[in-house]
């Protein structure tokens, strides 16, 4: 949960980058 997508994906883009 360090990326900016962690808000939308929460556990998808956030992990992939």
C-alpha positions as CSV (number, residue, x, y, z in Angstrom):
1,X,0.0,0.0,0.0
2,X,2.6,2.5,-1.1
3,X,1.4,3.3,-4.6
4,X,-1.4,5.7,-5.4
5,X,-3.6,3.0,-6.7
6,X,-4.0,1.4,-3.3
7,X,-7.1,3.5,-2.9
8,X,-8.9,2.1,-5.9
9,X,-7.5,-1.4,-6.2
10,X,-6.6,-1.9,-2.5
11,X,-4.8,-5.1,-3.4
12,X,-4.2,-5.4,-7.1
13,X,-2.4,-2.5,-8.8
14,X,-1.1,-1.6,-5.4
15,X,0.9,-4.8,-5.2
16,X,1.8,-5.0,-8.9
17,X,2.9,-1.4,-9.0
